[in-house]
Amino acid sequence: MISPSFLNEKNLYEQDFYLWTQRISQQLKEHNFNEIDIPNLIE
């Protein structure tokens, strides 16, 4: 994936929202539902 390894999902959401959306989109396309940042996605 594109994201830097030092950013976890919560930090990614707070630091780089666009990159976070790209990551969520990719996870959905790949059916990686267990890796999706659900709390921030709901927000």
PDB file of N, CA, C and O in Angstrom:
ATOM      1  N   MET A   1       0.830  -1.173   0.000  1.00  0.00           N
ATOM      2  CA  MET A   1       0.000   0.000   0.000  1.00  0.00           C
ATOM      3  C   MET A   1       0.880   1.243   0.000  1.00  0.00           C
ATOM      4  O   MET A   1       2.091   1.161   0.206  1.00  0.00           O
ATOM      5  N   ILE A   2       0.272   2.366  -0.228  1.00  0.00           N
ATOM      6  CA  ILE A   2       0.982   3.624  -0.415  1.00  0.00           C
ATOM      7  C   ILE A   2       1.432   4.255   0.902  1.00  0.00           C
ATOM      8  O   ILE A   2       2.438   4.964   0.940  1.00  0.00           O
ATOM      9  N   SER A   3       0.716   4.007   1.945  1.00  0.00           N
ATOM     10  CA  SER A   3       0.895   4.712   3.209  1.00  0.00           C
ATOM     11  C   SER A   3       2.236   4.433   3.881  1.00  0.00           C
ATOM     12  O   SER A   3       2.728   3.305   3.839  1.00  0.00           O
ATOM     13  N   PRO A   4       2.832   5.456   4.503  1.00  0.00           N
ATOM     14  CA  PRO A   4       4.055   5.241   5.279  1.00  0.00           C
ATOM     15  C   PRO A   4       3.784   4.306   6.443  1.00  0.00           C
ATOM     16  O   PRO A   4       2.710   4.350   7.043  1.00  0.00           O
ATOM     17  N   SER A   5       4.741   3.470   6.762  1.00  0.00           N
ATOM     18  CA  SER A   5       4.530   2.457   7.792  1.00  0.00           C
ATOM     19  C   SER A   5       4.400   3.041   9.195  1.00  0.00           C
ATOM     20  O   SER A   5       3.836   2.390  10.075  1.00  0.00           O
ATOM     21  N   PHE A   6       4.905   4.244   9.425  1.00  0.00           N
ATOM     22  CA  PHE A   6       4.830   4.824  10.763  1.00  0.00           C
ATOM     23  C   PHE A   6       3.441   5.383  11.079  1.00  0.00           C
ATOM     24  O   PHE A   6       3.183   5.763  12.220  1.00  0.00           O
ATOM     25  N   LEU A   7       2.559   5.438  10.110  1.00  0.00           N
ATOM     26  CA  LEU A   7       1.211   5.948  10.358  1.00  0.00           C
ATOM     27  C   LEU A   7       0.241   4.788  10.521  1.00  0.00           C
ATOM     28  O   LEU A   7       0.092   3.962   9.621  1.00  0.00           O
ATOM     29  N   ASN A   8      -0.415   4.731  11.673  1.00  0.00           N
ATOM     30  CA  ASN A   8      -1.471   3.745  11.792  1.00  0.00           C
ATOM     31  C   ASN A   8      -2.751   4.354  11.230  1.00  0.00           C
ATOM     32  O   ASN A   8      -2.750   5.511  10.808  1.00  0.00           O
ATOM     33  N   GLU A   9      -3.827   3.604  11.218  1.00  0.00           N
ATOM     34  CA  GLU A   9      -5.062   4.085  10.588  1.00  0.00           C
ATOM     35  C   GLU A   9      -5.582   5.375  11.224  1.00  0.00           C
ATOM     36  O   GLU A   9      -5.978   6.300  10.515  1.00  0.00           O
ATOM     37  N   LYS A  10      -5.583   5.438  12.544  1.00  0.00           N
ATOM     38  CA  LYS A  10      -6.092   6.635  13.217  1.00  0.00           C
ATOM     39  C   LYS A  10      -5.211   7.842  12.881  1.00  0.00           C
ATOM     40  O   LYS A  10      -5.722   8.914  12.555  1.00  0.00           O
ATOM     41  N   ASN A  11      -3.913   7.670  12.959  1.00  0.00           N
ATOM     42  CA  ASN A  11      -3.013   8.771  12.619  1.00  0.00           C
ATOM     43  C   ASN A  11      -3.147   9.157  11.155  1.00  0.00           C
ATOM     44  O   ASN A  11      -3.116  10.340  10.816  1.00  0.00           O
ATOM     45  N   LEU A  12      -3.292   8.188  10.309  1.00  0.00           N
ATOM     46  CA  LEU A  12      -3.439   8.476   8.886  1.00  0.00           C
ATOM     47  C   LEU A  12      -4.696   9.304   8.651  1.00  0.00           C
ATOM     48  O   LEU A  12      -4.669  10.263   7.880  1.00  0.00           O
ATOM     49  N   TYR A  13      -5.767   8.954   9.291  1.00  0.00           N
ATOM     50  CA  TYR A  13      -7.026   9.703   9.186  1.00  0.00           C
ATOM     51  C   TYR A  13      -6.825  11.159   9.607  1.00  0.00           C
ATOM     52  O   TYR A  13      -7.341  12.073   8.964  1.00  0.00           O
ATOM     53  N   GLU A  14      -6.081  11.366  10.674  1.00  0.00           N
ATOM     54  CA  GLU A  14      -5.854  12.712  11.201  1.00  0.00           C
ATOM     55  C   GLU A  14      -4.784  13.485  10.435  1.00  0.00           C
ATOM     56  O   GLU A  14      -4.857  14.711  10.340  1.00  0.00           O
ATOM     57  N   GLN A  15      -3.809  12.795   9.896  1.00  0.00           N
ATOM     58  CA  GLN A  15      -2.677  13.457   9.253  1.00  0.00           C
ATOM     59  C   GLN A  15      -2.851  13.663   7.752  1.00  0.00           C
ATOM     60  O   GLN A  15      -2.444  14.690   7.208  1.00  0.00           O
ATOM     61  N   ASP A  16      -3.449  12.693   7.095  1.00  0.00           N
ATOM     62  CA  ASP A  16      -3.568  12.767   5.631  1.00  0.00           C
ATOM     63  C   ASP A  16      -4.896  12.126   5.209  1.00  0.00           C
ATOM     64  O   ASP A  16      -4.951  10.950   4.847  1.00  0.00           O
ATOM     65  N   PHE A  17      -5.939  12.914   5.266  1.00  0.00           N
ATOM     66  CA  PHE A  17      -7.280  12.393   5.008  1.00  0.00           C
ATOM     67  C   PHE A  17      -7.399  11.810   3.597  1.00  0.00           C
ATOM     68  O   PHE A  17      -8.018  10.762   3.413  1.00  0.00           O
ATOM     69  N   TYR A  18      -6.820  12.471   2.615  1.00  0.00           N
ATOM     70  CA  TYR A  18      -6.902  11.963   1.241  1.00  0.00           C
ATOM     71  C   TYR A  18      -6.264  10.578   1.135  1.00  0.00           C
ATOM     72  O   TYR A  18      -6.854   9.667   0.553  1.00  0.00           O
ATOM     73  N   LEU A  19      -5.087  10.417   1.681  1.00  0.00           N
ATOM     74  CA  LEU A  19      -4.424   9.116   1.643  1.00  0.00           C
ATOM     75  C   LEU A  19      -5.248   8.076   2.399  1.00  0.00           C
ATOM     76  O   LEU A  19      -5.339   6.926   1.970  1.00  0.00           O
ATOM     77  N   TRP A  20      -5.842   8.472   3.511  1.00  0.00           N
ATOM     78  CA  TRP A  20      -6.705   7.565   4.265  1.00  0.00           C
ATOM     79  C   TRP A  20      -7.872   7.098   3.396  1.00  0.00           C
ATOM     80  O   TRP A  20      -8.192   5.909   3.379  1.00  0.00           O
ATOM     81  N   THR A  21      -8.514   8.027   2.672  1.00  0.00           N
ATOM     82  CA  THR A  21      -9.632   7.636   1.808  1.00  0.00           C
ATOM     83  C   THR A  21      -9.182   6.674   0.717  1.00  0.00           C
ATOM     84  O   THR A  21      -9.916   5.753   0.358  1.00  0.00           O
ATOM     85  N   GLN A  22      -7.985   6.883   0.191  1.00  0.00           N
ATOM     86  CA  GLN A  22      -7.462   5.982  -0.834  1.00  0.00           C
ATOM     87  C   GLN A  22      -7.227   4.591  -0.251  1.00  0.00           C
ATOM     88  O   GLN A  22      -7.514   3.581  -0.894  1.00  0.00           O
ATOM     89  N   ARG A  23      -6.716   4.552   0.940  1.00  0.00           N
ATOM     90  CA  ARG A  23      -6.459   3.267   1.598  1.00  0.00           C
ATOM     91  C   ARG A  23      -7.770   2.532   1.876  1.00  0.00           C
ATOM     92  O   ARG A  23      -7.871   1.332   1.617  1.00  0.00           O
ATOM     93  N   ILE A  24      -8.766   3.234   2.395  1.00  0.00           N
ATOM     94  CA  ILE A  24     -10.072   2.618   2.663  1.00  0.00           C
ATOM     95  C   ILE A  24     -10.680   2.094   1.367  1.00  0.00           C
ATOM     96  O   ILE A  24     -11.207   0.983   1.321  1.00  0.00           O
ATOM     97  N   SER A  25     -10.602   2.891   0.337  1.00  0.00           N
ATOM     98  CA  SER A  25     -11.128   2.472  -0.963  1.00  0.00           C
ATOM     99  C   SER A  25     -10.458   1.183  -1.436  1.00  0.00           C
ATOM    100  O   SER A  25     -11.127   0.266  -1.911  1.00  0.00           O
ATOM    101  N   GLN A  26      -9.155   1.122  -1.303  1.00  0.00           N
ATOM    102  CA  GLN A  26      -8.416  -0.075  -1.726  1.00  0.00           C
ATOM    103  C   GLN A  26      -8.811  -1.279  -0.878  1.00  0.00           C
ATOM    104  O   GLN A  26      -8.988  -2.377  -1.405  1.00  0.00           O
ATOM    105  N   GLN A  27      -8.946  -1.084   0.408  1.00  0.00           N
ATOM    106  CA  GLN A  27      -9.344  -2.179   1.294  1.00  0.00           C
ATOM    107  C   GLN A  27     -10.729  -2.697   0.929  1.00  0.00           C
ATOM    108  O   GLN A  27     -10.969  -3.904   0.960  1.00  0.00           O
ATOM    109  N   LEU A  28     -11.627  -1.808   0.589  1.00  0.00           N
ATOM    110  CA  LEU A  28     -12.968  -2.232   0.170  1.00  0.00           C
ATOM    111  C   LEU A  28     -12.917  -3.017  -1.136  1.00  0.00           C
ATOM    112  O   LEU A  28     -13.576  -4.048  -1.274  1.00  0.00           O
ATOM    113  N   LYS A  29     -12.148  -2.538  -2.075  1.00  0.00           N
ATOM    114  CA  LYS A  29     -12.025  -3.236  -3.367  1.00  0.00           C
ATOM    115  C   LYS A  29     -11.447  -4.629  -3.198  1.00  0.00           C
ATOM    116  O   LYS A  29     -11.818  -5.558  -3.914  1.00  0.00           O
ATOM    117  N   GLU A  30     -10.533  -4.767  -2.242  1.00  0.00           N
ATOM    118  CA  GLU A  30      -9.873  -6.056  -2.014  1.00  0.00           C
ATOM    119  C   GLU A  30     -10.621  -6.925  -1.004  1.00  0.00           C
ATOM    120  O   GLU A  30     -10.169  -8.020  -0.670  1.00  0.00           O
ATOM    121  N   HIS A  31     -11.763  -6.437  -0.518  1.00  0.00           N
ATOM    122  CA  HIS A  31     -12.582  -7.161   0.463  1.00  0.00           C
ATOM    123  C   HIS A  31     -11.817  -7.412   1.763  1.00  0.00           C
ATOM    124  O   HIS A  31     -12.025  -8.435   2.415  1.00  0.00           O
ATOM    125  N   ASN A  32     -10.946  -6.497   2.139  1.00  0.00           N
ATOM    126  CA  ASN A  32     -10.206  -6.585   3.397  1.00  0.00           C
ATOM    127  C   ASN A  32     -10.998  -5.874   4.495  1.00  0.00           C
ATOM    128  O   ASN A  32     -10.539  -4.886   5.067  1.00  0.00           O
ATOM    129  N   PHE A  33     -12.164  -6.380   4.771  1.00  0.00           N
ATOM    130  CA  PHE A  33     -13.075  -5.723   5.694  1.00  0.00           C
ATOM    131  C   PHE A  33     -12.544  -5.682   7.124  1.00  0.00           C
ATOM    132  O   PHE A  33     -12.898  -4.779   7.882  1.00  0.00           O
ATOM    133  N   ASN A  34     -11.722  -6.620   7.498  1.00  0.00           N
ATOM    134  CA  ASN A  34     -11.171  -6.636   8.857  1.00  0.00           C
ATOM    135  C   ASN A  34     -10.133  -5.543   9.070  1.00  0.00           C
ATOM    136  O   ASN A  34      -9.818  -5.219  10.215  1.00  0.00           O
ATOM    137  N   GLU A  35      -9.599  -4.971   8.010  1.00  0.00           N
ATOM    138  CA  GLU A  35      -8.566  -3.943   8.128  1.00  0.00           C
ATOM    139  C   GLU A  35      -9.112  -2.528   8.012  1.00  0.00           C
ATOM    140  O   GLU A  35      -8.372  -1.563   8.202  1.00  0.00           O
ATOM    141  N   ILE A  36     -10.371  -2.395   7.708  1.00  0.00           N
ATOM    142  CA  ILE A  36     -10.967  -1.072   7.493  1.00  0.00           C
ATOM    143  C   ILE A  36     -11.118  -0.339   8.819  1.00  0.00           C
ATOM    144  O   ILE A  36     -11.503  -0.926   9.830  1.00  0.00           O
ATOM    145  N   ASP A  37     -10.814   0.925   8.796  1.00  0.00           N
ATOM    146  CA  ASP A  37     -10.924   1.799   9.961  1.00  0.00           C
ATOM    147  C   ASP A  37     -12.386   2.206  10.139  1.00  0.00           C
ATOM    148  O   ASP A  37     -12.775   3.316   9.778  1.00  0.00           O
ATOM    149  N   ILE A  38     -13.184   1.308  10.691  1.00  0.00           N
ATOM    150  CA  ILE A  38     -14.635   1.501  10.806  1.00  0.00           C
ATOM    151  C   ILE A  38     -15.020   2.737  11.625  1.00  0.00           C
ATOM    152  O   ILE A  38     -15.870   3.507  11.177  1.00  0.00           O
ATOM    153  N   PRO A  39     -14.438   2.955  12.790  1.00  0.00           N
ATOM    154  CA  PRO A  39     -14.861   4.128  13.577  1.00  0.00           C
ATOM    155  C   PRO A  39     -14.708   5.445  12.809  1.00  0.00           C
ATOM    156  O   PRO A  39     -15.603   6.289  12.850  1.00  0.00           O
ATOM    157  N   ASN A  40     -13.611   5.621  12.128  1.00  0.00           N
ATOM    158  CA  ASN A  40     -13.433   6.866  11.360  1.00  0.00           C
ATOM    159  C   ASN A  40     -14.270   6.880  10.088  1.00  0.00           C
ATOM    160  O   ASN A  40     -14.693   7.942   9.633  1.00  0.00           O
ATOM    161  N   LEU A  41     -14.503   5.737   9.528  1.00  0.00           N
ATOM    162  CA  LEU A  41     -15.355   5.659   8.345  1.00  0.00           C
ATOM    163  C   LEU A  41     -16.787   6.072   8.690  1.00  0.00           C
ATOM    164  O   LEU A  41     -17.432   6.771   7.909  1.00  0.00           O
ATOM    165  N   ILE A  42     -17.279   5.654   9.828  1.00  0.00           N
ATOM    166  CA  ILE A  42     -18.618   6.023  10.270  1.00  0.00           C
ATOM    167  C   ILE A  42     -18.710   7.521  10.542  1.00  0.00           C
ATOM    168  O   ILE A  42     -19.724   8.158  10.256  1.00  0.00           O
ATOM    169  N   GLU A  43     -17.656   8.059  11.087  1.00  0.00           N
ATOM    170  CA  GLU A  43     -17.636   9.484  11.421  1.00  0.00           C
ATOM    171  C   GLU A  43     -17.806  10.282  10.156  1.00  0.00           C
ATOM    172  O   GLU A  43     -17.820  11.513  10.199  1.00  0.00           O
TER     173      GLU A  43
END
